[in-house]
Structures are given as C-alpha cells and as structure tokens.
Amino acid sequence: MTFNEALRGKKKFMADSSNFTKTIYHCLIIPSLEEESVKYIADFKNSPSSFIDESCKLYSSNSDFKLRVIPTKDFNHSHEKVMVKISE
C-alpha cells in the first residue's frame, strides 16, 4: 500500500484502540520488503522517540508499506524516574 494508505490505516487503528492498548503496542508503518522492514524495526526498537511515521520512507526502496502492531515490552524506551516531594 502507499504511505498515505498506511497512514490512514494507522490513524484508524489508533482511533479504534483503547488507551491501554496504545500503551502496550506500537502501530508502525513499515516497508513492505522483509529485509527493509527488519532493519527499520530494529532501528526503531533502539530509539523509538527519534522516529516519526515518515521515517519509514527512508528505509523503503519501492515506496510500498504495510502496518505492523508490535508490543512495546522489548523496546528500549527511555523512561525517566521522577521523584516527587509531597508537601506536608
């Protein structure tokens, strides 16, 4: 599918998903060719916050895309631990 078709599919998935589902899964637009999608997903897993939907275009040699829903549990997210002082 084209990038715009994939983007519409992702937007529909996000609109139809619960907040909980959105916290445990990433819906990614990925290149349709297996070798390119494997590279894209590996790079995305290492630094999800540095990717936007259009990033997939840099990995695709034929401008054909598909959607993939992937659990977030294996990703290297950078979560900061925040200490909060509660006033007495």
PDB file with one MODEL, atoms N, CA, C and O in Angstrom:
MODEL        1
ATOM      1  N   MET A   1       0.839  -1.173   0.000  1.00  0.00           N
ATOM      2  CA  MET A   1       0.000   0.000   0.000  1.00  0.00           C
ATOM      3  C   MET A   1       0.887   1.241   0.000  1.00  0.00           C
ATOM      4  O   MET A   1       2.063   1.177   0.359  1.00  0.00           O
ATOM      5  N   THR A   2       0.321   2.346  -0.399  1.00  0.00           N
ATOM      6  CA  THR A   2       1.086   3.589  -0.391  1.00  0.00           C
ATOM      7  C   THR A   2       1.269   4.063   1.044  1.00  0.00           C
ATOM      8  O   THR A   2       0.629   3.554   1.965  1.00  0.00           O
ATOM      9  N   PHE A   3       2.147   5.039   1.222  1.00  0.00           N
ATOM     10  CA  PHE A   3       2.357   5.594   2.559  1.00  0.00           C
ATOM     11  C   PHE A   3       1.065   6.212   3.084  1.00  0.00           C
ATOM     12  O   PHE A   3       0.717   6.012   4.248  1.00  0.00           O
ATOM     13  N   ASN A   4       0.353   6.959   2.248  1.00  0.00           N
ATOM     14  CA  ASN A   4      -0.881   7.609   2.694  1.00  0.00           C
ATOM     15  C   ASN A   4      -1.956   6.599   3.085  1.00  0.00           C
ATOM     16  O   ASN A   4      -2.703   6.831   4.035  1.00  0.00           O
ATOM     17  N   GLU A   5      -2.043   5.482   2.364  1.00  0.00           N
ATOM     18  CA  GLU A   5      -2.983   4.422   2.741  1.00  0.00           C
ATOM     19  C   GLU A   5      -2.601   3.825   4.093  1.00  0.00           C
ATOM     20  O   GLU A   5      -3.463   3.584   4.937  1.00  0.00           O
ATOM     21  N   ALA A   6      -1.314   3.590   4.291  1.00  0.00           N
ATOM     22  CA  ALA A   6      -0.840   3.040   5.564  1.00  0.00           C
ATOM     23  C   ALA A   6      -1.095   4.020   6.700  1.00  0.00           C
ATOM     24  O   ALA A   6      -1.485   3.615   7.795  1.00  0.00           O
ATOM     25  N   LEU A   7      -0.878   5.298   6.448  1.00  0.00           N
ATOM     26  CA  LEU A   7      -1.117   6.309   7.477  1.00  0.00           C
ATOM     27  C   LEU A   7      -2.591   6.358   7.864  1.00  0.00           C
ATOM     28  O   LEU A   7      -2.917   6.474   9.045  1.00  0.00           O
ATOM     29  N   ARG A   8      -3.482   6.270   6.880  1.00  0.00           N
ATOM     30  CA  ARG A   8      -4.919   6.221   7.179  1.00  0.00           C
ATOM     31  C   ARG A   8      -5.256   4.987   8.016  1.00  0.00           C
ATOM     32  O   ARG A   8      -6.050   5.071   8.953  1.00  0.00           O
ATOM     33  N   GLY A   9      -4.653   3.836   7.681  1.00  0.00           N
ATOM     34  CA  GLY A   9      -4.874   2.612   8.450  1.00  0.00           C
ATOM     35  C   GLY A   9      -4.382   2.745   9.879  1.00  0.00           C
ATOM     36  O   GLY A   9      -5.034   2.274  10.811  1.00  0.00           O
ATOM     37  N   LYS A  10      -3.231   3.386  10.054  1.00  0.00           N
ATOM     38  CA  LYS A  10      -2.691   3.588  11.400  1.00  0.00           C
ATOM     39  C   LYS A  10      -3.604   4.512  12.199  1.00  0.00           C
ATOM     40  O   LYS A  10      -3.888   4.245  13.367  1.00  0.00           O
ATOM     41  N   LYS A  11      -4.059   5.586  11.584  1.00  0.00           N
ATOM     42  CA  LYS A  11      -4.961   6.515  12.277  1.00  0.00           C
ATOM     43  C   LYS A  11      -6.251   5.824  12.695  1.00  0.00           C
ATOM     44  O   LYS A  11      -6.773   6.085  13.778  1.00  0.00           O
ATOM     45  N   LYS A  12      -6.767   4.946  11.846  1.00  0.00           N
ATOM     46  CA  LYS A  12      -7.979   4.200  12.192  1.00  0.00           C
ATOM     47  C   LYS A  12      -7.710   3.259  13.354  1.00  0.00           C
ATOM     48  O   LYS A  12      -8.516   3.165  14.279  1.00  0.00           O
ATOM     49  N   PHE A  13      -6.563   2.552  13.311  1.00  0.00           N
ATOM     50  CA  PHE A  13      -6.200   1.652  14.408  1.00  0.00           C
ATOM     51  C   PHE A  13      -6.116   2.432  15.717  1.00  0.00           C
ATOM     52  O   PHE A  13      -6.635   1.990  16.742  1.00  0.00           O
ATOM     53  N   MET A  14      -5.462   3.592  15.681  1.00  0.00           N
ATOM     54  CA  MET A  14      -5.289   4.394  16.887  1.00  0.00           C
ATOM     55  C   MET A  14      -6.633   4.908  17.405  1.00  0.00           C
ATOM     56  O   MET A  14      -6.864   4.931  18.614  1.00  0.00           O
ATOM     57  N   ALA A  15      -7.509   5.317  16.504  1.00  0.00           N
ATOM     58  CA  ALA A  15      -8.823   5.814  16.909  1.00  0.00           C
ATOM     59  C   ALA A  15      -9.686   4.704  17.506  1.00  0.00           C
ATOM     60  O   ALA A  15     -10.482   4.952  18.411  1.00  0.00           O
ATOM     61  N   ASP A  16      -9.528   3.489  17.003  1.00  0.00           N
ATOM     62  CA  ASP A  16     -10.341   2.363  17.462  1.00  0.00           C
ATOM     63  C   ASP A  16      -9.751   1.642  18.673  1.00  0.00           C
ATOM     64  O   ASP A  16     -10.385   0.737  19.217  1.00  0.00           O
ATOM     65  N   SER A  17      -8.547   2.028  19.102  1.00  0.00           N
ATOM     66  CA  SER A  17      -7.858   1.340  20.200  1.00  0.00           C
ATOM     67  C   SER A  17      -8.088   2.058  21.521  1.00  0.00           C
ATOM     68  O   SER A  17      -8.260   3.276  21.570  1.00  0.00           O
ATOM     69  N   SER A  18      -8.087   1.270  22.590  1.00  0.00           N
ATOM     70  CA  SER A  18      -8.206   1.854  23.927  1.00  0.00           C
ATOM     71  C   SER A  18      -6.879   2.496  24.326  1.00  0.00           C
ATOM     72  O   SER A  18      -5.842   2.222  23.723  1.00  0.00           O
ATOM     73  N   ASN A  19      -6.921   3.342  25.336  1.00  0.00           N
ATOM     74  CA  ASN A  19      -5.686   3.951  25.846  1.00  0.00           C
ATOM     75  C   ASN A  19      -4.717   2.873  26.333  1.00  0.00           C
ATOM     76  O   ASN A  19      -3.505   2.995  26.156  1.00  0.00           O
ATOM     77  N   PHE A  20      -5.253   1.822  26.944  1.00  0.00           N
ATOM     78  CA  PHE A  20      -4.394   0.738  27.426  1.00  0.00           C
ATOM     79  C   PHE A  20      -3.659   0.073  26.268  1.00  0.00           C
ATOM     80  O   PHE A  20      -2.453  -0.165  26.345  1.00  0.00           O
ATOM     81  N   THR A  21      -4.381  -0.224  25.204  1.00  0.00           N
ATOM     82  CA  THR A  21      -3.770  -0.852  24.028  1.00  0.00           C
ATOM     83  C   THR A  21      -2.660   0.031  23.474  1.00  0.00           C
ATOM     84  O   THR A  21      -1.609  -0.472  23.078  1.00  0.00           O
ATOM     85  N   LYS A  22      -2.882   1.332  23.441  1.00  0.00           N
ATOM     86  CA  LYS A  22      -1.880   2.263  22.924  1.00  0.00           C
ATOM     87  C   LYS A  22      -0.617   2.291  23.770  1.00  0.00           C
ATOM     88  O   LYS A  22       0.456   2.627  23.268  1.00  0.00           O
ATOM     89  N   THR A  23      -0.731   1.939  25.062  1.00  0.00           N
ATOM     90  CA  THR A  23       0.456   1.940  25.919  1.00  0.00           C
ATOM     91  C   THR A  23       1.271   0.659  25.801  1.00  0.00           C
ATOM     92  O   THR A  23       2.454   0.651  26.141  1.00  0.00           O
ATOM     93  N   ILE A  24       0.667  -0.414  25.329  1.00  0.00           N
ATOM     94  CA  ILE A  24       1.410  -1.680  25.262  1.00  0.00           C
ATOM     95  C   ILE A  24       1.793  -2.102  23.849  1.00  0.00           C
ATOM     96  O   ILE A  24       2.499  -3.093  23.662  1.00  0.00           O
ATOM     97  N   TYR A  25       1.328  -1.354  22.859  1.00  0.00           N
ATOM     98  CA  TYR A  25       1.665  -1.669  21.468  1.00  0.00           C
ATOM     99  C   TYR A  25       2.060  -0.415  20.697  1.00  0.00           C
ATOM    100  O   TYR A  25       1.574   0.683  20.968  1.00  0.00           O
ATOM    101  N   HIS A  26       2.943  -0.606  19.742  1.00  0.00           N
ATOM    102  CA  HIS A  26       3.245   0.411  18.736  1.00  0.00           C
ATOM    103  C   HIS A  26       2.606  -0.060  17.437  1.00  0.00           C
ATOM    104  O   HIS A  26       2.741  -1.225  17.062  1.00  0.00           O
ATOM    105  N   CYS A  27       1.921   0.830  16.759  1.00  0.00           N
ATOM    106  CA  CYS A  27       1.434   0.550  15.409  1.00  0.00           C
ATOM    107  C   CYS A  27       2.396   1.260  14.473  1.00  0.00           C
ATOM    108  O   CYS A  27       2.455   2.489  14.444  1.00  0.00           O
ATOM    109  N   LEU A  28       3.145   0.486  13.713  1.00  0.00           N
ATOM    110  CA  LEU A  28       4.191   1.034  12.856  1.00  0.00           C
ATOM    111  C   LEU A  28       3.839   0.910  11.388  1.00  0.00           C
ATOM    112  O   LEU A  28       3.252  -0.079  10.949  1.00  0.00           O
ATOM    113  N   ILE A  29       4.209   1.929  10.644  1.00  0.00           N
ATOM    114  CA  ILE A  29       4.192   1.849   9.188  1.00  0.00           C
ATOM    115  C   ILE A  29       5.598   1.402   8.809  1.00  0.00           C
ATOM    116  O   ILE A  29       6.579   2.078   9.119  1.00  0.00           O
ATOM    117  N   ILE A  30       5.686   0.261   8.138  1.00  0.00           N
ATOM    118  CA  ILE A  30       6.998  -0.307   7.823  1.00  0.00           C
ATOM    119  C   ILE A  30       7.098  -0.602   6.324  1.00  0.00           C
ATOM    120  O   ILE A  30       6.078  -0.756   5.653  1.00  0.00           O
ATOM    121  N   PRO A  31       8.320  -0.679   5.802  1.00  0.00           N
ATOM    122  CA  PRO A  31       8.490  -1.077   4.398  1.00  0.00           C
ATOM    123  C   PRO A  31       7.908  -2.473   4.170  1.00  0.00           C
ATOM    124  O   PRO A  31       7.954  -3.323   5.059  1.00  0.00           O
ATOM    125  N   SER A  32       7.367  -2.700   2.988  1.00  0.00           N
ATOM    126  CA  SER A  32       6.754  -3.999   2.709  1.00  0.00           C
ATOM    127  C   SER A  32       7.785  -5.097   2.444  1.00  0.00           C
ATOM    128  O   SER A  32       7.495  -6.277   2.643  1.00  0.00           O
ATOM    129  N   LEU A  33       8.977  -4.723   2.003  1.00  0.00           N
ATOM    130  CA  LEU A  33      10.019  -5.724   1.763  1.00  0.00           C
ATOM    131  C   LEU A  33      10.613  -6.182   3.095  1.00  0.00           C
ATOM    132  O   LEU A  33      10.985  -5.363   3.936  1.00  0.00           O
ATOM    133  N   GLU A  34      10.697  -7.493   3.274  1.00  0.00           N
ATOM    134  CA  GLU A  34      11.094  -8.081   4.557  1.00  0.00           C
ATOM    135  C   GLU A  34      12.436  -7.558   5.074  1.00  0.00           C
ATOM    136  O   GLU A  34      12.538  -7.168   6.237  1.00  0.00           O
ATOM    137  N   GLU A  35      13.446  -7.546   4.240  1.00  0.00           N
ATOM    138  CA  GLU A  35      14.774  -7.110   4.678  1.00  0.00           C
ATOM    139  C   GLU A  35      14.748  -5.656   5.161  1.00  0.00           C
ATOM    140  O   GLU A  35      15.379  -5.317   6.161  1.00  0.00           O
ATOM    141  N   GLU A  36      14.026  -4.816   4.455  1.00  0.00           N
ATOM    142  CA  GLU A  36      13.930  -3.402   4.844  1.00  0.00           C
ATOM    143  C   GLU A  36      13.119  -3.230   6.118  1.00  0.00           C
ATOM    144  O   GLU A  36      13.453  -2.394   6.958  1.00  0.00           O
ATOM    145  N   SER A  37      12.054  -4.015   6.269  1.00  0.00           N
ATOM    146  CA  SER A  37      11.230  -3.891   7.475  1.00  0.00           C
ATOM    147  C   SER A  37      11.971  -4.376   8.708  1.00  0.00           C
ATOM    148  O   SER A  37      11.818  -3.798   9.783  1.00  0.00           O
ATOM    149  N   VAL A  38      12.771  -5.426   8.576  1.00  0.00           N
ATOM    150  CA  VAL A  38      13.566  -5.929   9.699  1.00  0.00           C
ATOM    151  C   VAL A  38      14.543  -4.854  10.170  1.00  0.00           C
ATOM    152  O   VAL A  38      14.691  -4.633  11.372  1.00  0.00           O
ATOM    153  N   LYS A  39      15.205  -4.191   9.236  1.00  0.00           N
ATOM    154  CA  LYS A  39      16.149  -3.119   9.571  1.00  0.00           C
ATOM    155  C   LYS A  39      15.424  -1.952  10.235  1.00  0.00           C
ATOM    156  O   LYS A  39      15.894  -1.413  11.237  1.00  0.00           O
ATOM    157  N   TYR A  40      14.285  -1.566   9.678  1.00  0.00           N
ATOM    158  CA  TYR A  40      13.516  -0.453  10.238  1.00  0.00           C
ATOM    159  C   TYR A  40      13.080  -0.755  11.671  1.00  0.00           C
ATOM    160  O   TYR A  40      13.256   0.076  12.562  1.00  0.00           O
ATOM    161  N   ILE A  41      12.516  -1.932  11.895  1.00  0.00           N
ATOM    162  CA  ILE A  41      12.033  -2.290  13.231  1.00  0.00           C
ATOM    163  C   ILE A  41      13.192  -2.356  14.225  1.00  0.00           C
ATOM    164  O   ILE A  41      13.056  -1.897  15.359  1.00  0.00           O
ATOM    165  N   ALA A  42      14.323  -2.916  13.819  1.00  0.00           N
ATOM    166  CA  ALA A  42      15.490  -2.991  14.714  1.00  0.00           C
ATOM    167  C   ALA A  42      15.953  -1.592  15.109  1.00  0.00           C
ATOM    168  O   ALA A  42      16.235  -1.341  16.280  1.00  0.00           O
ATOM    169  N   ASP A  43      16.032  -0.688  14.149  1.00  0.00           N
ATOM    170  CA  ASP A  43      16.448   0.681  14.452  1.00  0.00           C
ATOM    171  C   ASP A  43      15.402   1.389  15.309  1.00  0.00           C
ATOM    172  O   ASP A  43      15.753   2.133  16.225  1.00  0.00           O
ATOM    173  N   PHE A  44      14.132   1.167  15.022  1.00  0.00           N
ATOM    174  CA  PHE A  44      13.054   1.774  15.797  1.00  0.00           C
ATOM    175  C   PHE A  44      13.103   1.301  17.250  1.00  0.00           C
ATOM    176  O   PHE A  44      12.937   2.100  18.172  1.00  0.00           O
ATOM    177  N   LYS A  45      13.327   0.018  17.452  1.00  0.00           N
ATOM    178  CA  LYS A  45      13.379  -0.523  18.816  1.00  0.00           C
ATOM    179  C   LYS A  45      14.483   0.107  19.649  1.00  0.00           C
ATOM    180  O   LYS A  45      14.341   0.240  20.864  1.00  0.00           O
ATOM    181  N   ASN A  46      15.575   0.496  19.014  1.00  0.00           N
ATOM    182  CA  ASN A  46      16.687   1.102  19.740  1.00  0.00           C
ATOM    183  C   ASN A  46      16.434   2.549  20.129  1.00  0.00           C
ATOM    184  O   ASN A  46      17.018   3.041  21.095  1.00  0.00           O
ATOM    185  N   SER A  47      15.573   3.236  19.391  1.00  0.00           N
ATOM    186  CA  SER A  47      15.335   4.653  19.672  1.00  0.00           C
ATOM    187  C   SER A  47      13.976   5.103  19.138  1.00  0.00           C
ATOM    188  O   SER A  47      13.912   5.900  18.202  1.00  0.00           O
ATOM    189  N   PRO A  48      12.891   4.597  19.725  1.00  0.00           N
ATOM    190  CA  PRO A  48      11.556   4.911  19.215  1.00  0.00           C
ATOM    191  C   PRO A  48      11.249   6.407  19.149  1.00  0.00           C
ATOM    192  O   PRO A  48      10.572   6.864  18.228  1.00  0.00           O
ATOM    193  N   SER A  49      11.738   7.153  20.107  1.00  0.00           N
ATOM    194  CA  SER A  49      11.392   8.579  20.155  1.00  0.00           C
ATOM    195  C   SER A  49      12.025   9.386  19.026  1.00  0.00           C
ATOM    196  O   SER A  49      11.607  10.516  18.770  1.00  0.00           O
ATOM    197  N   SER A  50      13.018   8.832  18.351  1.00  0.00           N
ATOM    198  CA  SER A  50      13.650   9.569  17.255  1.00  0.00           C
ATOM    199  C   SER A  50      13.011   9.263  15.895  1.00  0.00           C
ATOM    200  O   SER A  50      13.504   9.721  14.864  1.00  0.00           O
ATOM    201  N   PHE A  51      11.925   8.495  15.888  1.00  0.00           N
ATOM    202  CA  PHE A  51      11.242   8.130  14.645  1.00  0.00           C
ATOM    203  C   PHE A  51       9.880   8.813  14.566  1.00  0.00           C
ATOM    204  O   PHE A  51       9.191   8.972  15.574  1.00  0.00           O
ATOM    205  N   ILE A  52       9.506   9.211  13.358  1.00  0.00           N
ATOM    206  CA  ILE A  52       8.159   9.679  13.060  1.00  0.00           C
ATOM    207  C   ILE A  52       7.611   8.769  11.960  1.00  0.00           C
ATOM    208  O   ILE A  52       8.358   7.981  11.380  1.00  0.00           O
ATOM    209  N   ASP A  53       6.335   8.872  11.674  1.00  0.00           N
ATOM    210  CA  ASP A  53       5.744   7.989  10.661  1.00  0.00           C
ATOM    211  C   ASP A  53       6.510   8.039   9.338  1.00  0.00           C
ATOM    212  O   ASP A  53       6.718   7.006   8.702  1.00  0.00           O
ATOM    213  N   GLU A  54       6.927   9.228   8.928  1.00  0.00           N
ATOM    214  CA  GLU A  54       7.621   9.390   7.653  1.00  0.00           C
ATOM    215  C   GLU A  54       9.005   8.749   7.627  1.00  0.00           C
ATOM    216  O   GLU A  54       9.582   8.584   6.552  1.00  0.00           O
ATOM    217  N   SER A  55       9.544   8.388   8.778  1.00  0.00           N
ATOM    218  CA  SER A  55      10.875   7.764   8.832  1.00  0.00           C
ATOM    219  C   SER A  55      10.934   6.479   8.007  1.00  0.00           C
ATOM    220  O   SER A  55      11.988   6.128   7.478  1.00  0.00           O
ATOM    221  N   CYS A  56       9.817   5.785   7.898  1.00  0.00           N
ATOM    222  CA  CYS A  56       9.797   4.528   7.148  1.00  0.00           C
ATOM    223  C   CYS A  56      10.163   4.735   5.681  1.00  0.00           C
ATOM    224  O   CYS A  56      10.662   3.818   5.028  1.00  0.00           O
ATOM    225  N   LYS A  57       9.916   5.929   5.167  1.00  0.00           N
ATOM    226  CA  LYS A  57      10.221   6.212   3.763  1.00  0.00           C
ATOM    227  C   LYS A  57      11.724   6.100   3.480  1.00  0.00           C
ATOM    228  O   LYS A  57      12.126   5.749   2.371  1.00  0.00           O
ATOM    229  N   LEU A  58      12.540   6.397   4.479  1.00  0.00           N
ATOM    230  CA  LEU A  58      13.995   6.330   4.315  1.00  0.00           C
ATOM    231  C   LEU A  58      14.496   4.897   4.184  1.00  0.00           C
ATOM    232  O   LEU A  58      15.603   4.668   3.696  1.00  0.00           O
ATOM    233  N   TYR A  59      13.689   3.932   4.617  1.00  0.00           N
ATOM    234  CA  TYR A  59      14.079   2.525   4.610  1.00  0.00           C
ATOM    235  C   TYR A  59      13.504   1.759   3.421  1.00  0.00           C
ATOM    236  O   TYR A  59      13.889   0.615   3.179  1.00  0.00           O
ATOM    237  N   SER A  60      12.599   2.371   2.686  1.00  0.00           N
ATOM    238  CA  SER A  60      11.896   1.668   1.608  1.00  0.00           C
ATOM    239  C   SER A  60      12.490   1.989   0.244  1.00  0.00           C
ATOM    240  O   SER A  60      12.669   3.155  -0.107  1.00  0.00           O
ATOM    241  N   SER A  61      12.789   0.962  -0.510  1.00  0.00           N
ATOM    242  CA  SER A  61      13.335   1.142  -1.858  1.00  0.00           C
ATOM    243  C   SER A  61      12.241   1.186  -2.923  1.00  0.00           C
ATOM    244  O   SER A  61      12.497   1.565  -4.066  1.00  0.00           O
ATOM    245  N   ASN A  62      11.003   0.790  -2.540  1.00  0.00           N
ATOM    246  CA  ASN A  62       9.943   0.735  -3.549  1.00  0.00           C
ATOM    247  C   ASN A  62       8.678   1.518  -3.175  1.00  0.00           C
ATOM    248  O   ASN A  62       7.664   1.423  -3.867  1.00  0.00           O
ATOM    249  N   SER A  63       8.735   2.287  -2.089  1.00  0.00           N
ATOM    250  CA  SER A  63       7.594   3.111  -1.650  1.00  0.00           C
ATOM    251  C   SER A  63       6.321   2.303  -1.433  1.00  0.00           C
ATOM    252  O   SER A  63       5.218   2.795  -1.670  1.00  0.00           O
ATOM    253  N   ASP A  64       6.479   1.062  -0.983  1.00  0.00           N
ATOM    254  CA  ASP A  64       5.347   0.204  -0.658  1.00  0.00           C
ATOM    255  C   ASP A  64       5.448  -0.122   0.827  1.00  0.00           C
ATOM    256  O   ASP A  64       6.518  -0.483   1.316  1.00  0.00           O
ATOM    257  N   PHE A  65       4.322   0.006   1.550  1.00  0.00           N
ATOM    258  CA  PHE A  65       4.352  -0.110   3.004  1.00  0.00           C
ATOM    259  C   PHE A  65       3.252  -1.033   3.511  1.00  0.00           C
ATOM    260  O   PHE A  65       2.318  -1.379   2.788  1.00  0.00           O
ATOM    261  N   LYS A  66       3.392  -1.417   4.770  1.00  0.00           N
ATOM    262  CA  LYS A  66       2.365  -2.191   5.453  1.00  0.00           C
ATOM    263  C   LYS A  66       2.359  -1.767   6.920  1.00  0.00           C
ATOM    264  O   LYS A  66       3.272  -1.085   7.386  1.00  0.00           O
ATOM    265  N   LEU A  67       1.327  -2.179   7.632  1.00  0.00           N
ATOM    266  CA  LEU A  67       1.228  -1.875   9.057  1.00  0.00           C
ATOM    267  C   LEU A  67       1.649  -3.085   9.870  1.00  0.00           C
ATOM    268  O   LEU A  67       1.397  -4.228   9.488  1.00  0.00           O
ATOM    269  N   ARG A  68       2.287  -2.817  10.984  1.00  0.00           N
ATOM    270  CA  ARG A  68       2.660  -3.892  11.906  1.00  0.00           C
ATOM    271  C   ARG A  68       2.411  -3.386  13.322  1.00  0.00           C
ATOM    272  O   ARG A  68       2.841  -2.290  13.678  1.00  0.00           O
ATOM    273  N   VAL A  69       1.725  -4.174  14.119  1.00  0.00           N
ATOM    274  CA  VAL A  69       1.482  -3.848  15.522  1.00  0.00           C
ATOM    275  C   VAL A  69       2.460  -4.667  16.345  1.00  0.00           C
ATOM    276  O   VAL A  69       2.492  -5.894  16.253  1.00  0.00           O
ATOM    277  N   ILE A  70       3.265  -3.971  17.156  1.00  0.00           N
ATOM    278  CA  ILE A  70       4.360  -4.618  17.878  1.00  0.00           C
ATOM    279  C   ILE A  70       4.274  -4.270  19.365  1.00  0.00           C
ATOM    280  O   ILE A  70       4.087  -3.104  19.711  1.00  0.00           O
ATOM    281  N   PRO A  71       4.409  -5.267  20.251  1.00  0.00           N
ATOM    282  CA  PRO A  71       4.398  -4.978  21.693  1.00  0.00           C
ATOM    283  C   PRO A  71       5.576  -4.081  22.081  1.00  0.00           C
ATOM    284  O   PRO A  71       6.674  -4.210  21.539  1.00  0.00           O
ATOM    285  N   THR A  72       5.331  -3.177  23.020  1.00  0.00           N
ATOM    286  CA  THR A  72       6.374  -2.249  23.452  1.00  0.00           C
ATOM    287  C   THR A  72       7.340  -2.860  24.457  1.00  0.00           C
ATOM    288  O   THR A  72       8.369  -2.252  24.751  1.00  0.00           O
ATOM    289  N   LYS A  73       7.051  -4.017  24.985  1.00  0.00           N
ATOM    290  CA  LYS A  73       7.845  -4.581  26.086  1.00  0.00           C
ATOM    291  C   LYS A  73       9.312  -4.821  25.742  1.00  0.00           C
ATOM    292  O   LYS A  73      10.154  -4.826  26.640  1.00  0.00           O
ATOM    293  N   ASP A  74       9.637  -5.018  24.478  1.00  0.00           N
ATOM    294  CA  ASP A  74      11.012  -5.297  24.088  1.00  0.00           C
ATOM    295  C   ASP A  74      11.773  -4.069  23.589  1.00  0.00           C
ATOM    296  O   ASP A  74      12.903  -4.184  23.116  1.00  0.00           O
ATOM    297  N   PHE A  75      11.150  -2.900  23.696  1.00  0.00           N
ATOM    298  CA  PHE A  75      11.765  -1.695  23.167  1.00  0.00           C
ATOM    299  C   PHE A  75      12.634  -1.017  24.210  1.00  0.00           C
ATOM    300  O   PHE A  75      12.428  -1.184  25.412  1.00  0.00           O
ATOM    301  N   ASN A  76      13.602  -0.253  23.741  1.00  0.00           N
ATOM    302  CA  ASN A  76      14.495   0.499  24.615  1.00  0.00           C
ATOM    303  C   ASN A  76      13.944   1.911  24.814  1.00  0.00           C
ATOM    304  O   ASN A  76      14.524   2.887  24.336  1.00  0.00           O
ATOM    305  N   HIS A  77      12.832   2.007  25.516  1.00  0.00           N
ATOM    306  CA  HIS A  77      12.261   3.320  25.806  1.00  0.00           C
ATOM    307  C   HIS A  77      13.073   3.984  26.900  1.00  0.00           C
ATOM    308  O   HIS A  77      13.574   3.318  27.806  1.00  0.00           O
ATOM    309  N   SER A  78      13.197   5.272  26.815  1.00  0.00           N
ATOM    310  CA  SER A  78      13.888   5.995  27.874  1.00  0.00           C
ATOM    311  C   SER A  78      12.846   6.595  28.802  1.00  0.00           C
ATOM    312  O   SER A  78      12.279   7.652  28.522  1.00  0.00           O
ATOM    313  N   HIS A  79      12.606   5.919  29.889  1.00  0.00           N
ATOM    314  CA  HIS A  79      11.682   6.416  30.890  1.00  0.00           C
ATOM    315  C   HIS A  79      12.490   6.989  32.046  1.00  0.00           C
ATOM    316  O   HIS A  79      13.349   6.321  32.622  1.00  0.00           O
ATOM    317  N   GLU A  80      12.194   8.235  32.367  1.00  0.00           N
ATOM    318  CA  GLU A  80      12.889   8.849  33.481  1.00  0.00           C
ATOM    319  C   GLU A  80      12.154   8.534  34.768  1.00  0.00           C
ATOM    320  O   GLU A  80      10.924   8.549  34.811  1.00  0.00           O
ATOM    321  N   LYS A  81      12.900   8.253  35.800  1.00  0.00           N
ATOM    322  CA  LYS A  81      12.302   8.093  37.113  1.00  0.00           C
ATOM    323  C   LYS A  81      12.251   9.475  37.735  1.00  0.00           C
ATOM    324  O   LYS A  81      13.259  10.178  37.805  1.00  0.00           O
ATOM    325  N   VAL A  82      11.085   9.848  38.176  1.00  0.00           N
ATOM    326  CA  VAL A  82      10.896  11.181  38.744  1.00  0.00           C
ATOM    327  C   VAL A  82      10.549  11.036  40.193  1.00  0.00           C
ATOM    328  O   VAL A  82       9.632  10.297  40.552  1.00  0.00           O
ATOM    329  N   MET A  83      11.281  11.742  41.037  1.00  0.00           N
ATOM    330  CA  MET A  83      10.996  11.760  42.467  1.00  0.00           C
ATOM    331  C   MET A  83      10.168  13.017  42.741  1.00  0.00           C
ATOM    332  O   MET A  83      10.530  14.120  42.331  1.00  0.00           O
ATOM    333  N   VAL A  84       9.078  12.829  43.426  1.00  0.00           N
ATOM    334  CA  VAL A  84       8.203  13.952  43.733  1.00  0.00           C
ATOM    335  C   VAL A  84       8.138  14.102  45.237  1.00  0.00           C
ATOM    336  O   VAL A  84       7.872  13.138  45.955  1.00  0.00           O
ATOM    337  N   LYS A  85       8.381  15.315  45.714  1.00  0.00           N
ATOM    338  CA  LYS A  85       8.264  15.597  47.138  1.00  0.00           C
ATOM    339  C   LYS A  85       6.868  16.104  47.389  1.00  0.00           C
ATOM    340  O   LYS A  85       6.428  17.073  46.770  1.00  0.00           O
ATOM    341  N   ILE A  86       6.171  15.453  48.295  1.00  0.00           N
ATOM    342  CA  ILE A  86       4.813  15.858  48.631  1.00  0.00           C
ATOM    343  C   ILE A  86       4.884  16.733  49.856  1.00  0.00           C
ATOM    344  O   ILE A  86       5.466  16.352  50.872  1.00  0.00           O
ATOM    345  N   SER A  87       4.293  17.906  49.761  1.00  0.00           N
ATOM    346  CA  SER A  87       4.285  18.841  50.881  1.00  0.00           C
ATOM    347  C   SER A  87       3.430  18.295  52.004  1.00  0.00           C
ATOM    348  O   SER A  87       2.407  17.648  51.778  1.00  0.00           O
ATOM    349  N   GLU A  88       3.872  18.570  53.219  1.00  0.00           N
ATOM    350  CA  GLU A  88       3.102  18.106  54.391  1.00  0.00           C
ATOM    351  C   GLU A  88       2.208  19.177  54.913  1.00  0.00           C
ATOM    352  O   GLU A  88       1.492  18.961  55.890  1.00  0.00           O
TER     353      GLU A  88
ENDMDL
END
